[in-house]
Amino acid sequence: MASLRETKNRINSVQNTLKITSAMKLIASAKFHQAQQAVKKVQVYDNNLHGILTGLFEGREALECAFTTVRPLKRIAIVPFSSDTGLCGSYNANVLKEVERLVEDWNRRGVEVMVYPVGEKITHSVLKAGLPTNEEGRHLLDKPTLAKCKAFGSVLMKAFQAGEVDRVDIVYHRLKSVTKQLLTEQTLLPYVPEPSTGTTAPQDLVTEPSPVAFLRLLFPQVMTSHLYLAVSESLASEHAARMTAMQIATDNGNDLLKELTKLYNKTRQQAITNEILDLVGGRARKS
């Protein structure tokens, strides 16, 4: 049985850890609510911008530009979004597993893969795994802005236009709720128009000077918006995952603290009982 001092030290250690996990949960909660509001605002902008893009293709045949060209796949770019820090459960591990699965699947088909990681955790992982990596978007999550997303989007679009990659896919977590984040894969390039539902796409869109020229101006904005939305949803999902992880850690810590407290009381009572027995036994021998 552990000594009183050892048990007391473990109790103090667990109590100190609980203070940390509780504080981290509160911080993650505050950041989550801010990120959640940011996601809602970006979604409105992105949906309207996507509606304009969809309306541009509505009723038009052979509207093509460099960003809509579908080529045979020889090399694709995968853009996975992770976090810059840990302690958020299986959030980063799930992203890495998905990237490894995609790379293996594409390589089996004879397609090369270039990884453009976003976030420190996934960057360290893909570099350690020895995957072909471009680190242009590594620091995108550090105080993200539209300017950063625009610059990173330009890198991806230039690589696509130059024929360095034939497709660009992003892998990120979409926020469903505090306890559920859905890992999503989406193709950014080439852009393939979706059938219009008649709800978001403007009808009879008039463009000046021409639909193709307008598309060339519009698409970089759409690319920036999609990346910024992915960044916003990834940050919100990260904070939600960290909230859940810290809550689980706090609950487990409280359970452990109860067990240690019981053990401490039991050990202390046993020590007191032994002392009483020693005193009684000593007095009996003297008599």
Backbone as CSV, one residue per row, in Angstrom:
resi,resn,N_x,N_y,N_z,CA_x,CA_y,CA_z,C_x,C_y,C_z
1,MET,0.842,-1.190,0.000,0.000,0.000,0.000,0.886,1.252,0.000
2,ALA,0.505,2.257,-0.803,1.296,3.479,-0.898,1.303,4.220,0.427
3,SER,2.420,4.931,0.660,2.524,5.694,1.899,1.639,6.934,1.834
4,LEU,1.407,7.534,3.015,0.588,8.743,3.077,1.210,9.871,2.257
5,ARG,2.532,10.017,2.332,3.193,11.101,1.606,3.075,10.915,0.096
6,GLU,3.248,9.698,-0.384,3.124,9.425,-1.815,1.714,9.714,-2.303
7,THR,0.726,9.273,-1.536,-0.673,9.500,-1.928,-1.001,10.984,-1.908
8,LYS,-0.514,11.692,-0.890,-0.763,13.128,-0.799,-0.133,13.867,-1.971
9,ASN,1.068,13.457,-2.360,1.737,14.084,-3.505,0.952,13.856,-4.795
10,ARG,0.412,12.662,-4.959,-0.392,12.367,-6.148,-1.673,13.194,-6.160
11,ILE,-2.286,13.372,-4.999,-3.494,14.194,-4.899,-3.190,15.643,-5.292
12,ASN,-2.076,16.171,-4.790,-1.691,17.541,-5.135,-1.405,17.682,-6.628
13,SER,-0.760,16.652,-7.200,-0.449,16.675,-8.625,-1.722,16.677,-9.470
14,VAL,-2.691,15.828,-9.107,-3.959,15.771,-9.847,-4.717,17.078,-9.707
15,GLN,-4.728,17.665,-8.525,-5.416,18.939,-8.318,-4.808,20.046,-9.174
16,ASN,-3.492,20.080,-9.253,-2.824,21.083,-10.098,-3.149,20.874,-11.581
17,THR,-3.192,19.598,-11.986,-3.532,19.290,-13.377,-4.965,19.693,-13.691
18,LEU,-5.876,19.479,-12.749,-7.276,19.858,-12.946,-7.422,21.368,-13.125
19,LYS,-6.601,22.133,-12.419,-6.645,23.586,-12.598,-6.270,23.965,-14.027
20,ILE,-5.277,23.247,-14.572,-4.834,23.524,-15.943,-5.912,23.145,-16.952
21,THR,-6.468,21.929,-16.820,-7.480,21.474,-17.786,-8.737,22.331,-17.723
22,SER,-9.116,22.748,-16.531,-10.301,23.614,-16.397,-10.061,24.966,-17.048
23,ALA,-8.871,25.521,-16.848,-8.536,26.810,-17.457,-8.491,26.696,-18.984
24,MET,-7.895,25.607,-19.487,-7.821,25.410,-20.932,-9.201,25.228,-21.547
25,LYS,-10.098,24.587,-20.825,-11.467,24.427,-21.314,-12.164,25.779,-21.428
26,LEU,-11.979,26.638,-20.429,-12.603,27.960,-20.461,-12.040,28.804,-21.599
27,ILE,-10.734,28.731,-21.805,-10.113,29.486,-22.896,-10.603,28.984,-24.250
28,ALA,-10.644,27.656,-24.401,-11.126,27.069,-25.659,-12.580,27.430,-25.911
29,SER,-13.374,27.490,-24.844,-14.780,27.848,-24.981,-14.939,29.271,-25.492
30,ALA,-14.152,30.191,-24.920,-14.222,31.587,-25.361,-13.782,31.726,-26.817
31,LYS,-12.690,31.041,-27.184,-12.206,31.104,-28.558,-13.180,30.435,-29.521
32,PHE,-13.839,29.375,-29.058,-14.800,28.674,-29.914,-15.966,29.574,-30.289
33,HIS,-16.506,30.295,-29.311,-17.650,31.169,-29.598,-17.257,32.288,-30.566
34,GLN,-16.046,32.810,-30.445,-15.579,33.813,-31.396,-15.431,33.212,-32.785
35,ALA,-14.822,32.029,-32.861,-14.624,31.371,-34.151,-15.949,30.978,-34.786
36,GLN,-16.909,30.583,-33.965,-18.227,30.206,-34.481,-18.924,31.393,-35.135
37,GLN,-18.818,32.562,-34.515,-19.398,33.770,-35.103,-18.699,34.124,-36.409
38,ALA,-17.380,33.939,-36.452,-16.625,34.220,-37.676,-17.051,33.293,-38.805
39,VAL,-17.291,32.016,-38.484,-17.728,31.046,-39.497,-19.058,31.467,-40.102
40,LYS,-19.993,31.898,-39.278,-21.316,32.307,-39.775,-21.204,33.480,-40.741
41,LYS,-20.337,34.439,-40.413,-20.170,35.607,-41.284,-19.520,35.213,-42.604
42,VAL,-18.482,34.373,-42.536,-17.790,33.970,-43.756,-18.699,33.117,-44.637
43,GLN,-19.539,32.295,-44.027,-20.444,31.436,-44.792,-21.412,32.257,-45.630
44,VAL,-21.917,33.341,-45.074,-22.838,34.202,-45.822,-22.150,34.770,-47.053
45,TYR,-20.943,35.285,-46.861,-20.175,35.857,-47.976,-19.843,34.792,-49.012
46,ASP,-19.391,33.628,-48.551,-18.996,32.566,-49.472,-20.193,32.036,-50.258
47,ASN,-21.334,31.879,-49.599,-22.524,31.378,-50.290,-22.981,32.345,-51.383
48,ASN,-22.958,33.635,-51.100,-23.376,34.621,-52.099,-22.394,34.684,-53.261
49,LEU,-21.105,34.606,-52.935,-20.100,34.625,-53.989,-20.213,33.384,-54.865
50,HIS,-20.445,32.229,-54.217,-20.620,30.988,-54.970,-21.897,31.051,-55.820
51,GLY,-22.923,31.730,-55.312,-24.150,31.889,-56.088,-23.930,32.700,-57.353
52,ILE,-23.114,33.740,-57.255,-22.788,34.542,-58.444,-22.028,33.693,-59.456
53,LEU,-21.070,32.904,-58.956,-20.283,32.049,-59.850,-21.166,31.015,-60.534
54,THR,-22.083,30.427,-59.774,-23.001,29.442,-60.360,-23.898,30.095,-61.403
55,GLY,-24.388,31.298,-61.096,-25.248,32.015,-62.043,-24.529,32.400,-63.314
56,LEU,-23.209,32.568,-63.229,-22.436,32.925,-64.411,-22.446,31.795,-65.441
57,PHE,-22.492,30.549,-64.959,-22.511,29.394,-65.856,-23.931,29.018,-66.278
58,GLU,-24.918,29.566,-65.618,-26.305,29.185,-65.884,-26.717,29.584,-67.300
59,GLY,-27.129,28.593,-68.086,-27.627,28.873,-69.431,-26.555,29.202,-70.447
60,ARG,-25.283,29.029,-70.097,-24.203,29.341,-71.027,-23.450,28.063,-71.366
61,GLU,-23.115,27.895,-72.608,-22.380,26.723,-73.066,-20.919,27.111,-73.323
62,ALA,-20.028,26.177,-73.060,-18.604,26.323,-73.392,-17.988,27.559,-72.753
63,LEU,-18.403,27.856,-71.502,-17.775,28.953,-70.770,-16.575,28.384,-70.025
64,GLU,-15.394,28.638,-70.557,-14.197,28.019,-70.004,-13.117,29.063,-69.752
65,CYS,-12.285,28.753,-68.773,-11.079,29.532,-68.524,-10.038,28.573,-67.969
66,ALA,-8.897,29.095,-67.555,-7.808,28.236,-67.090,-8.183,27.444,-65.855
67,PHE,-9.159,27.954,-65.053,-9.511,27.310,-63.791,-10.607,26.261,-63.942
68,THR,-11.159,26.118,-65.142,-12.218,25.130,-65.355,-11.751,23.976,-66.243
69,THR,-10.492,23.985,-66.627,-9.967,22.960,-67.528,-9.740,21.648,-66.782
70,VAL,-10.420,20.617,-67.233,-10.267,19.285,-66.643,-9.223,18.517,-67.452
71,ARG,-8.131,18.135,-66.777,-7.023,17.438,-67.449,-6.876,16.024,-66.887
72,PRO,-6.236,15.138,-67.656,-5.920,13.809,-67.101,-5.040,13.966,-65.861
73,LEU,-5.320,13.188,-64.839,-4.627,13.343,-63.568,-3.272,12.649,-63.586
74,LYS,-2.218,13.474,-63.472,-0.861,12.963,-63.318,-0.308,13.314,-61.938
75,ARG,-0.660,14.498,-61.452,-0.233,14.939,-60.119,-1.332,15.803,-59.532
76,ILE,-1.661,15.556,-58.268,-2.672,16.360,-57.597,-2.068,16.984,-56.341
77,ALA,-2.697,18.057,-55.898,-2.284,18.735,-54.662,-3.350,18.495,-53.599
78,ILE,-2.911,18.054,-52.436,-3.806,17.871,-51.294,-3.446,18.919,-50.249
79,VAL,-4.460,19.665,-49.799,-4.258,20.745,-48.829,-4.975,20.374,-47.533
80,PRO,-4.285,19.723,-46.585,-4.918,19.350,-45.319,-4.775,20.461,-44.276
81,PHE,-5.829,20.658,-43.489,-5.846,21.670,-42.438,-5.803,20.983,-41.072
82,SER,-4.820,21.358,-40.247,-4.727,20.838,-38.896,-4.696,22.023,-37.938
83,SER,-4.178,21.815,-36.737,-4.010,22.897,-35.778,-2.524,23.196,-35.607
84,ASP,-2.236,24.334,-34.984,-0.844,24.671,-34.680,-0.391,24.079,-33.352
85,THR,-1.346,23.777,-32.480,-1.036,23.229,-31.159,-1.815,21.939,-30.937
86,GLY,-1.435,21.211,-29.878,-2.060,19.928,-29.600,-3.119,20.016,-28.518
87,LEU,-3.280,18.890,-27.801,-4.280,18.772,-26.731,-5.694,19.034,-27.235
88,CYS,-6.002,18.491,-28.421,-7.366,18.623,-28.954,-7.886,17.252,-29.407
89,GLY,-7.588,16.237,-28.608,-8.105,14.905,-28.885,-7.516,14.306,-30.160
90,SER,-8.386,13.663,-30.931,-7.958,12.990,-32.162,-8.064,13.889,-33.394
91,TYR,-8.226,15.182,-33.174,-8.432,16.140,-34.271,-7.321,16.044,-35.324
92,ASN,-6.075,16.193,-34.899,-4.951,16.172,-35.842,-4.661,14.768,-36.366
93,ALA,-4.845,13.770,-35.505,-4.594,12.390,-35.931,-5.538,11.979,-37.060
94,ASN,-6.784,12.421,-36.990,-7.756,12.088,-38.040,-7.361,12.709,-39.375
95,VAL,-6.846,13.944,-39.340,-6.401,14.603,-40.577,-5.240,13.831,-41.193
96,LEU,-4.266,13.446,-40.360,-3.102,12.714,-40.858,-3.506,11.368,-41.453
97,LYS,-4.397,10.657,-40.791,-4.856,9.363,-41.308,-5.529,9.529,-42.663
98,GLU,-6.328,10.580,-42.814,-7.014,10.812,-44.086,-6.013,11.148,-45.191
99,VAL,-5.016,11.950,-44.873,-3.991,12.294,-45.858,-3.226,11.050,-46.291
100,GLU,-2.834,10.221,-45.343,-2.108,8.990,-45.674,-2.966,8.070,-46.532
101,ARG,-4.255,8.011,-46.224,-5.159,7.169,-47.022,-5.266,7.693,-48.447
102,LEU,-5.408,9.006,-48.589,-5.532,9.602,-49.922,-4.257,9.420,-50.731
103,VAL,-3.105,9.639,-50.091,-1.835,9.487,-50.793,-1.663,8.050,-51.274
104,GLU,-1.966,7.106,-50.410,-1.847,5.692,-50.796,-2.801,5.345,-51.926
105,ASP,-4.008,5.871,-51.858,-5.015,5.586,-52.878,-4.607,6.169,-54.226
106,TRP,-4.145,7.429,-54.235,-3.747,8.057,-55.497,-2.492,7.412,-56.067
107,ASN,-1.542,7.072,-55.218,-0.322,6.420,-55.707,-0.627,5.065,-56.328
108,ARG,-1.614,4.380,-55.762,-2.012,3.093,-56.316,-2.563,3.264,-57.733
109,ARG,-3.160,4.427,-58.001,-3.699,4.705,-59.335,-2.636,5.278,-60.278
110,GLY,-1.427,5.447,-59.786,-0.366,5.992,-60.623,-0.340,7.503,-60.662
111,VAL,-0.938,8.161,-59.677,-0.993,9.622,-59.614,-0.080,10.106,-58.498
112,GLU,0.809,11.057,-58.818,1.682,11.639,-57.809,0.901,12.638,-56.952
113,VAL,1.336,12.794,-55.703,0.650,13.687,-54.771,1.647,14.680,-54.190
114,MET,1.270,15.954,-54.211,2.030,17.003,-53.536,1.151,17.545,-52.408
115,VAL,1.685,17.544,-51.183,0.925,17.972,-50.016,1.270,19.421,-49.683
116,TYR,0.247,20.250,-49.549,0.394,21.644,-49.127,-0.218,21.777,-47.726
117,PRO,0.508,21.416,-46.678,-0.089,21.378,-45.337,-0.350,22.780,-44.780
118,VAL,-1.463,22.903,-44.055,-1.821,24.145,-43.371,-1.886,23.845,-41.877
119,GLY,-0.961,24.408,-41.104,-0.908,24.120,-39.676,0.378,23.405,-39.316
120,GLU,0.892,23.712,-38.139,2.172,23.153,-37.713,2.114,21.635,-37.518
121,LYS,1.033,21.144,-36.938,0.950,19.721,-36.611,0.997,18.838,-37.851
122,ILE,0.192,19.168,-38.856,0.174,18.333,-40.055,1.461,18.528,-40.854
123,THR,2.070,19.722,-40.775,3.330,19.950,-41.487,4.433,19.062,-40.924
124,HIS,4.547,19.017,-39.592,5.543,18.157,-38.968,5.293,16.686,-39.328
125,SER,4.027,16.295,-39.369,3.686,14.889,-39.629,4.039,14.471,-41.050
126,VAL,3.688,15.302,-42.048,3.947,14.914,-43.441,5.440,14.977,-43.749
127,LEU,6.156,15.920,-43.122,7.601,15.970,-43.312,8.262,14.737,-42.697
128,LYS,7.791,14.337,-41.532,8.327,13.143,-40.876,8.023,11.894,-41.689
129,ALA,6.849,11.876,-42.342,6.478,10.725,-43.160,7.214,10.699,-44.493
130,GLY,7.913,11.781,-44.826,8.679,11.817,-46.064,7.846,12.059,-47.309
131,LEU,6.656,12.666,-47.152,5.794,12.937,-48.303,6.257,14.199,-49.027
132,PRO,6.095,14.257,-50.357,6.421,15.484,-51.094,5.586,16.652,-50.556
133,THR,6.261,17.700,-50.114,5.577,18.751,-49.367,5.968,20.136,-49.859
134,ASN,4.968,21.017,-49.937,5.185,22.432,-50.196,4.669,23.185,-48.975
135,GLU,5.517,23.975,-48.318,5.182,24.602,-47.042,4.662,26.026,-47.173
136,GLU,4.127,26.410,-48.329,3.652,27.775,-48.543,2.513,28.151,-47.584
137,GLY,1.675,27.195,-47.214,0.533,27.505,-46.358,0.710,27.104,-44.911
138,ARG,1.954,26.831,-44.515,2.219,26.313,-43.174,1.712,27.236,-42.066
139,HIS,1.894,28.540,-42.216,1.554,29.492,-41.155,0.225,30.208,-41.408
140,LEU,-0.615,29.606,-42.219,-1.878,30.258,-42.571,-2.809,30.428,-41.374
141,LEU,-2.708,29.532,-40.381,-3.596,29.580,-39.220,-3.141,30.589,-38.167
142,ASP,-1.925,31.094,-38.297,-1.401,32.073,-37.345,-1.956,33.448,-37.695
143,LYS,-2.993,33.871,-36.965,-3.694,35.131,-37.227,-4.152,35.188,-38.681
144,PRO,-5.084,34.323,-39.068,-5.506,34.240,-40.474,-6.208,35.511,-40.947
145,THR,-5.922,35.885,-42.174,-6.554,37.041,-42.806,-6.886,36.695,-44.254
146,LEU,-7.728,37.521,-44.856,-8.048,37.320,-46.268,-6.806,37.489,-47.142
147,ALA,-5.916,38.391,-46.733,-4.696,38.616,-47.517,-3.837,37.357,-47.558
148,LYS,-3.707,36.668,-46.414,-2.934,35.432,-46.367,-3.584,34.357,-47.238
149,CYS,-4.907,34.246,-47.139,-5.619,33.245,-47.945,-5.514,33.560,-49.428
150,LYS,-5.540,34.855,-49.765,-5.402,35.251,-51.166,-4.032,34.871,-51.699
151,ALA,-2.985,35.110,-50.891,-1.629,34.773,-51.322,-1.467,33.264,-51.497
152,PHE,-2.016,32.486,-50.557,-1.918,31.030,-50.654,-2.747,30.520,-51.827
153,GLY,-3.922,31.121,-52.042,-4.748,30.741,-53.190,-4.037,31.012,-54.505
154,SER,-3.269,32.095,-54.564,-2.515,32.416,-55.778,-1.459,31.355,-56.053
155,VAL,-0.833,30.849,-54.983,0.166,29.786,-55.144,-0.478,28.546,-55.760
156,LEU,-1.653,28.176,-55.254,-2.341,26.988,-55.765,-2.806,27.191,-57.208
157,MET,-3.338,28.377,-57.510,-3.819,28.644,-58.865,-2.672,28.694,-59.869
158,LYS,-1.531,29.267,-59.477,-0.379,29.301,-60.376,0.136,27.892,-60.652
159,ALA,0.158,27.054,-59.610,0.601,25.672,-59.799,-0.341,24.931,-60.753
160,PHE,-1.639,25.220,-60.658,-2.623,24.569,-61.533,-2.490,25.089,-62.959
161,GLN,-2.348,26.411,-63.117,-2.232,26.991,-64.453,-0.957,26.533,-65.151
162,ALA,0.120,26.382,-64.373,1.396,25.977,-64.959,1.458,24.489,-65.268
163,GLY,0.447,23.745,-64.875,0.428,22.312,-65.123,1.229,21.509,-64.124
164,GLU,1.666,22.169,-63.024,2.413,21.448,-61.991,1.512,20.462,-61.256
165,VAL,0.234,20.807,-61.109,-0.766,19.903,-60.545,-2.000,19.948,-61.435
166,ASP,-2.724,18.866,-61.489,-3.915,18.783,-62.339,-5.207,18.856,-61.534
167,ARG,-5.061,18.912,-60.205,-6.249,18.990,-59.352,-5.808,19.453,-57.968
168,VAL,-6.677,20.206,-57.294,-6.391,20.698,-55.947,-7.558,20.319,-55.038
169,ASP,-7.278,19.513,-54.017,-8.278,19.100,-53.032,-7.890,19.624,-51.656
170,ILE,-8.891,20.035,-50.881,-8.631,20.441,-49.505,-9.295,19.436,-48.560
171,VAL,-8.665,19.206,-47.419,-9.175,18.301,-46.386,-9.232,19.089,-45.086
172,TYR,-10.421,19.283,-44.579,-10.579,20.077,-43.358,-11.804,19.609,-42.579
173,HIS,-11.903,20.056,-41.326,-13.050,19.713,-40.479,-14.146,20.763,-40.614
174,ARG,-15.339,20.302,-40.914,-16.507,21.194,-40.910,-17.196,21.088,-39.563
175,LEU,-17.577,22.227,-39.026,-18.172,22.266,-37.699,-19.663,21.938,-37.781
176,LYS,-20.048,20.818,-37.181,-21.456,20.453,-37.089,-22.028,20.858,-35.738
177,SER,-21.298,20.587,-34.678,-21.702,20.962,-33.323,-20.452,20.966,-32.455
178,VAL,-20.637,21.275,-31.179,-19.496,21.303,-30.266,-18.854,19.924,-30.159
179,THR,-19.664,18.894,-30.227,-19.160,17.534,-30.038,-18.939,16.777,-31.350
180,LYS,-19.234,17.422,-32.489,-19.115,16.713,-33.769,-18.481,17.632,-34.806
181,GLN,-17.339,17.184,-35.336,-16.664,17.882,-36.425,-16.473,16.890,-37.571
182,LEU,-16.974,17.232,-38.740,-16.993,16.313,-39.872,-15.786,16.559,-40.774
183,LEU,-14.940,15.555,-40.925,-13.779,15.667,-41.804,-14.259,15.637,-43.255
184,THR,-13.948,16.692,-44.004,-14.518,16.897,-45.337,-13.416,17.032,-46.382
185,GLU,-13.655,16.456,-47.547,-12.752,16.612,-48.686,-13.494,17.360,-49.788
186,GLN,-12.861,18.390,-50.333,-13.504,19.229,-51.342,-12.513,19.565,-52.444
187,THR,-12.987,19.555,-53.690,-12.140,19.887,-54.829,-12.279,21.373,-55.153
188,LEU,-11.141,22.092,-55.142,-11.142,23.515,-55.484,-10.860,23.750,-56.966
189,LEU,-9.928,22.991,-57.506,-9.533,23.126,-58.907,-9.432,21.742,-59.530
190,PRO,-9.918,21.557,-60.758,-10.635,22.550,-61.566,-12.059,22.766,-61.059
191,TYR,-12.613,23.925,-61.364,-13.981,24.214,-60.939,-14.961,23.577,-61.912
192,VAL,-15.847,22.768,-61.371,-16.881,22.115,-62.173,-18.228,22.677,-61.726
193,PRO,-18.946,23.380,-62.615,-20.227,23.986,-62.215,-21.225,22.938,-61.745
194,GLU,-21.906,23.260,-60.654,-22.936,22.373,-60.132,-24.284,22.777,-60.720
195,PRO,-25.185,21.806,-60.888,-26.522,22.146,-61.371,-27.192,23.136,-60.424
196,SER,-27.766,24.166,-60.982,-28.386,25.203,-60.161,-29.675,24.700,-59.535
197,THR,-29.888,25.066,-58.260,-31.130,24.716,-57.569,-32.180,25.801,-57.723
198,GLY,-31.748,26.947,-58.272,-32.701,28.036,-58.430,-32.888,28.871,-57.192
199,THR,-32.124,28.595,-56.120,-32.311,29.338,-54.868,-31.181,30.323,-54.614
200,THR,-29.948,29.965,-54.991,-28.817,30.851,-54.702,-28.251,31.503,-55.946
201,ALA,-28.447,30.896,-57.084,-27.838,31.430,-58.297,-28.675,32.551,-58.884
202,PRO,-28.103,33.746,-59.156,-28.844,34.825,-59.795,-29.238,34.432,-61.209
203,GLN,-30.396,34.819,-61.609,-30.878,34.498,-62.939,-30.605,35.684,-63.885
204,ASP,-30.383,35.373,-65.179,-30.164,36.398,-66.204,-29.053,37.352,-65.784
205,LEU,-27.909,36.803,-65.394,-26.791,37.609,-64.940,-26.172,38.320,-66.133
206,VAL,-26.048,39.630,-66.029,-25.461,40.439,-67.093,-24.044,40.801,-66.683
207,THR,-23.065,40.515,-67.552,-21.666,40.762,-67.226,-21.060,41.745,-68.218
208,GLU,-20.068,42.453,-67.740,-19.353,43.416,-68.568,-17.865,43.341,-68.199
209,PRO,-16.944,43.131,-69.112,-17.140,43.191,-70.571,-17.622,41.878,-71.183
210,SER,-17.265,40.729,-70.573,-17.702,39.440,-71.117,-17.731,38.430,-69.987
211,PRO,-18.525,37.349,-70.127,-18.579,36.332,-69.066,-17.218,35.709,-68.760
212,VAL,-16.409,35.463,-69.785,-15.105,34.842,-69.554,-14.184,35.787,-68.801
213,ALA,-14.166,37.067,-69.190,-13.330,38.048,-68.501,-13.785,38.224,-67.051
214,PHE,-15.103,38.233,-66.860,-15.634,38.358,-65.500,-15.278,37.132,-64.666
215,LEU,-15.294,35.948,-65.288,-14.942,34.711,-64.589,-13.489,34.747,-64.129
216,ARG,-12.608,35.261,-64.972,-11.195,35.350,-64.602,-10.979,36.279,-63.407
217,LEU,-11.811,37.314,-63.308,-11.709,38.230,-62.171,-12.377,37.667,-60.927
218,LEU,-13.461,36.931,-61.125,-14.254,36.445,-60.000,-13.631,35.236,-59.318
219,PHE,-13.051,34.341,-60.106,-12.623,33.071,-59.526,-11.560,33.223,-58.443
220,PRO,-10.555,34.100,-58.581,-9.603,34.272,-57.467,-10.279,34.709,-56.177
221,GLN,-11.355,35.500,-56.279,-12.095,35.889,-55.083,-12.811,34.693,-54.462
222,VAL,-13.362,33.837,-55.320,-14.026,32.625,-54.836,-13.017,31.701,-54.170
223,MET,-11.850,31.574,-54.766,-10.786,30.733,-54.202,-10.383,31.242,-52.825
224,THR,-10.197,32.552,-52.698,-9.838,33.151,-51.411,-10.927,32.910,-50.376
225,SER,-12.175,33.072,-50.800,-13.299,32.877,-49.886,-13.392,31.439,-49.397
226,HIS,-13.215,30.482,-50.305,-13.271,29.064,-49.920,-12.162,28.726,-48.917
227,LEU,-10.956,29.231,-49.160,-9.841,28.961,-48.250,-10.077,29.608,-46.886
228,TYR,-10.597,30.819,-46.895,-10.846,31.511,-45.628,-11.946,30.811,-44.831
229,LEU,-12.945,30.286,-45.538,-13.997,29.527,-44.864,-13.431,28.242,-44.278
230,ALA,-12.553,27.558,-45.021,-11.932,26.328,-44.517,-11.081,26.622,-43.285
231,VAL,-10.353,27.735,-43.304,-9.548,28.131,-42.149,-10.447,28.416,-40.949
232,SER,-11.530,29.154,-41.173,-12.442,29.517,-40.082,-13.103,28.288,-39.480
233,GLU,-13.551,27.368,-40.342,-14.194,26.156,-39.831,-13.187,25.260,-39.117
234,SER,-11.960,25.221,-39.614,-10.927,24.410,-38.968,-10.618,24.938,-37.568
235,LEU,-10.516,26.264,-37.434,-10.237,26.855,-36.124,-11.382,26.605,-35.151
236,ALA,-12.619,26.776,-35.629,-13.769,26.522,-34.768,-13.828,25.055,-34.350
237,SER,-13.544,24.155,-35.287,-13.545,22.723,-34.973,-12.429,22.372,-33.999
238,GLU,-11.276,23.009,-34.161,-10.150,22.765,-33.253,-10.516,23.151,-31.819
239,HIS,-11.098,24.341,-31.647,-11.465,24.797,-30.308,-12.568,23.913,-29.707
240,ALA,-13.499,23.476,-30.555,-14.549,22.585,-30.067,-13.957,21.247,-29.623
241,ALA,-13.019,20.718,-30.422,-12.368,19.454,-30.061,-11.563,19.604,-28.777
242,ARG,-10.905,20.755,-28.600,-10.125,20.973,-27.377,-11.042,21.113,-26.161
243,MET,-12.178,21.761,-26.341,-13.152,21.848,-25.247,-13.571,20.456,-24.787
244,THR,-13.897,19.607,-25.758,-14.329,18.244,-25.437,-13.204,17.459,-24.763
245,ALA,-11.979,17.582,-25.299,-10.842,16.852,-24.738,-10.554,17.295,-23.306
246,MET,-10.617,18.596,-23.048,-10.346,19.101,-21.701,-11.467,18.736,-20.728
247,GLN,-12.703,18.658,-21.235,-13.802,18.233,-20.378,-13.636,16.768,-19.975
248,ILE,-13.252,15.933,-20.936,-13.009,14.519,-20.638,-11.855,14.377,-19.654
249,ALA,-10.777,15.153,-19.870,-9.632,15.100,-18.963,-10.022,15.544,-17.557
250,THR,-10.852,16.578,-17.473,-11.308,17.066,-16.162,-12.164,16.028,-15.454
251,ASP,-13.061,15.401,-16.191,-13.921,14.366,-15.594,-13.076,13.181,-15.105
252,ASN,-12.126,12.749,-15.925,-11.260,11.645,-15.504,-10.410,12.028,-14.302
253,GLY,-9.954,13.275,-14.285,-9.170,13.746,-13.153,-9.967,13.777,-11.869
254,ASN,-11.228,14.196,-11.957,-12.093,14.211,-10.771,-12.342,12.798,-10.251
255,ASP,-12.529,11.856,-11.172,-12.719,10.459,-10.749,-11.454,9.929,-10.068
256,LEU,-10.302,10.244,-10.650,-9.041,9.805,-10.048,-8.824,10.454,-8.688
257,LEU,-9.220,11.730,-8.583,-9.056,12.440,-7.305,-9.908,11.795,-6.215
258,LYS,-11.107,11.359,-6.563,-11.970,10.686,-5.595,-11.340,9.378,-5.124
259,GLU,-10.787,8.616,-6.059,-10.151,7.345,-5.697,-8.929,7.573,-4.812
260,LEU,-8.130,8.582,-5.156,-6.941,8.875,-4.351,-7.311,9.371,-2.956
261,THR,-8.388,10.150,-2.884,-8.832,10.646,-1.580,-9.293,9.489,-0.692
262,LYS,-10.014,8.548,-1.297,-10.437,7.361,-0.552,-9.223,6.567,-0.071
263,LEU,-8.242,6.400,-0.973,-7.023,5.665,-0.618,-6.264,6.380,0.497
264,TYR,-6.202,7.702,0.399,-5.498,8.479,1.429,-6.171,8.321,2.785
265,ASN,-7.504,8.434,2.796,-8.238,8.292,4.062,-8.095,6.883,4.637
266,LYS,-8.140,5.894,3.740,-7.997,4.512,4.183,-6.607,4.266,4.774
267,THR,-5.578,4.784,4.080,-4.201,4.622,4.560,-3.994,5.349,5.882
268,ARG,-4.546,6.547,5.970,-4.415,7.337,7.210,-5.104,6.635,8.377
269,GLN,-6.306,6.099,8.114,-7.028,5.388,9.167,-6.264,4.150,9.607
270,GLN,-5.653,3.463,8.651,-4.877,2.265,8.983,-3.659,2.625,9.827
271,ALA,-3.029,3.758,9.481,-1.867,4.199,10.252,-2.267,4.552,11.685
272,ILE,-3.402,5.235,11.837,-3.888,5.593,13.184,-4.210,4.334,13.980
273,THR,-4.852,3.382,13.319,-5.198,2.120,13.987,-3.943,1.389,14.447
274,ASN,-2.919,1.364,13.585,-1.665,0.696,13.949,-0.999,1.372,15.147
275,GLU,-1.052,2.707,15.189,-0.467,3.430,16.312,-1.203,3.127,17.620
276,ILE,-2.527,3.064,17.543,-3.322,2.740,18.728,-2.989,1.336,19.226
277,LEU,-2.891,0.403,18.262,-2.559,-0.971,18.638,-1.175,-1.053,19.265
278,ASP,-0.240,-0.267,18.749,1.111,-0.256,19.329,1.081,0.283,20.756
279,LEU,0.301,1.354,20.953,0.204,1.926,22.298,-0.452,0.952,23.271
280,VAL,-1.542,0.332,22.816,-2.231,-0.629,23.683,-1.323,-1.819,23.976
281,GLY,-0.638,-2.328,22.964,0.244,-3.460,23.144,1.408,-3.141,24.087
282,GLY,1.956,-1.908,23.965,3.053,-1.505,24.845,2.614,-1.404,26.295
283,ARG,1.443,-0.837,26.527,0.920,-0.716,27.891,0.632,-2.074,28.482
284,ALA,0.129,-3.008,27.645,-0.201,-4.348,28.145,1.068,-5.087,28.572
285,ARG,2.179,-4.880,27.831,3.430,-5.549,28.201,3.991,-5.011,29.525
286,LYS,3.846,-3.680,29.731,4.294,-3.083,30.982,3.518,-3.624,32.181
287,SER,2.219,-3.867,31.988,1.380,-4.378,33.074,1.784,-5.811,33.397
